[in-house]
Amino acid sequence: MPTSTAATLTIRLSANIFADHLVASVMRGLGESLPVVGAIGAVVLPLPFYFLGLLVCFLQAFVFTLLSTIYIGLAVAHDDGHH
């Protein structure tokens, strides 16, 4: 696999992991800052985003596997010259 394709897969996966953690942290912070719900809000408010993050993780794993398969297939493709 060429270095550029490995780098793009690495950057894509790292950026998605970072974004998922950032959204969860922001929602947890918002839940804690609400005066009415306090600690309960810190658990309940980010809960839908945890499930969304889980869905995104499965989707990213699928895309990562698919792109890796395509890149490896292109790297080992042989053209025999037969028509």
Secondary structure, 3 states (H helix, E strand, C coil): CCHHHHHHHHHHHHHHHHHHHHHHHHHHHHHHHCCCCCHHHHHHCCHHHHHHHHHHHHHHHHHHHHHHHHHHHHHCCCCCCCC
